[in-house]
Amino acid sequence: MPRQPNPYVRVSLYQVEGMLDPYDVLRATYLDRDEFGIEEVDVGGRSGYFVGGTVETSRARWAEIVDNWVDSSDLADALGNRTAAGVLLLPTVERGSGRVWAICFGMGFHLIDSTKMVPDLGRRLAARCADPDHLRSITHSRLDSRAFVARTSIPGGDNILGFGASELGDLISRIVGPAQLDGVLAGESGDRVEIRGADAVNIPLARDAARLLADLDAIEILLERDPIPELATIEQLRALKSTDPIKVTLDAALDSALGEADASRLGLAWPTELADEAAPLSYFVITGVPSGLPERGVDLGALLDQLRPLPGMQRVARLDRMRVQAFSDDDDAISSLLPARRWLSFETAEAGHRYCMHDGRWFMVDDGLDQLLTTRLNAVFAIQPPFSDLPPWPADVEESEYNVLLAEHLGGVCLDRRLVQCRSMPRGFESCDVLTPDGTFVHVKMVSRSTGASHLFAQAGVSAQVLLEDSTARSGLLQVVQNVGGNPDWIPDRPERAVLVMGSDSRLIDPTSLFSFSRMRLARLADECRRQGVVLAIVPILRVS
């Protein structure tokens, strides 16, 4: 007997915002070609559209390369490409929802208007149906490391943490694993079905027309569920695509904040590629500046002062033309010439969602992540430091001067900008701002409007890691401490205690007052310290007039 085909077939499934009209949700650049056609179709009693066609080239693009290598090739000249693309558009069961199913074949996904695509359909389905303990592959990026993107596969399956992804702000963009798809034909036998989820979901759907509609309706019901608790991380953070229409609104909100004298949700931040840069920053070089703004300065706040008087939307346009480069005390460049937008952090709420701009990119942040961060940081702020009082921080006292006052008050030594050279950090790193007689590493930063917070966390994290992992770092620190008149006995064999002194001008820093990405970085720093056996405490302080 001939083998019976499976009753279902694996396809790529998208949802798009708009009407059941090919010209509303697909790209007209394809639809208007003679090679493409549009036809109304009936699928199990539900009306829809099928759009299909081919793109042909008479000569393959790579044939020119062959010409460069051989004298002549009639065969290469005769080879062309023919690429087929098809999209089946069907209404959702809730026809007034303003969404349409798009089942893509071949290169059909190229036809979808990316501004109409419903983002994260596959991730959302995986968060509600996948087996949280047997995921087979995830793609995630860590937002505090330069260009860190990892796609990891574990044939036997594991949970999210087993793939090295953090629950505190890692961006999970793709997930593959077995899922229980209630109501979908492929899952009727009780077998789990592998789904591959990103913006689209690659999934087996029924070959029978009527049953296909039942599968699509079942998926709609599955998407209404709450996420599985172990997989809620998948939806905590979403990077917006460059074509996302909400970005126009978000940039308008940013422009408005740039024009305010005191925008509470706008601040200065370090780009992610400098998140672990331990060298002290001395000044910036700025290009593309408005007339009258010096090209070399020590305060990026001057950048905002110059943007503020510009008319609406010209502020963002000018910001996007500016470039900023950071330099150390030794006039060494410690960053490339980066877009000025990447040096700003901003948060705003639109249409019931919270959005953050970080490192020049827009992200949507789920309320669940905000609550998780608050819970974790409440525990960090509750840790008692080894000293209970701090000297007052007068308004006219700079951070470097306060470090001297603090060292005298605690009976320790000021190590601010005293670089420790070692094998792994030949350029040097700051071990801390103040070292106390009991071996506590104190890191100090004025972090009003979150300015400097990422550098503070980086300094503390790099210091602990290098002193723990590089045997030459302790001897380098010993030399620095002796040079400033400190006692070598104050230096522990391994770091045991670190304190972050976080100053502000308006109100005390608390678990909710930092920008979201600063909170993520602080929570991860606390986790790193705990794994390393280092007790991390935080002491907020107000600068007084």
Secondary structure by P-SEA (a helix, b strand, c coil): cccccccbbbbbbbbbcccccccccccccccccccbbbbbbbcccccbbbbbbbbbbccccaaaaaaaccccccccccbbbbbbbbbbbbbcccccccbbbbbbcccccccccccccccaaaaaaaacccccccccbbbbbbcccccccccccccccccccccccccccccccccbbbbbccccccccccbbbbbbbccccbbbbbccaaaaaaaaaaaaaaaaccccccccccccbbbbcccccaaaaaaaaaaaaaaccccccbbbbbccccccccccccbbbbcccccccccccccaaaaaaaacccccaaaaaaaaabbbbbbccccccccccccccccbbbbbccccbbbbbcccbbbbbbaaaaaaaaaaaaaaaaccccccccccccccccaaaaaaaaaaaacccccccbbbbcccccccccccccccccbbbbbbbbcccccaaaaaaaaaaaaaaaaacccaaaaaaaaaaaaaccccccccccccbbbbbccccccccccccccaaaaaaaaaaaaaaaaacbbbbbbbbbbcc
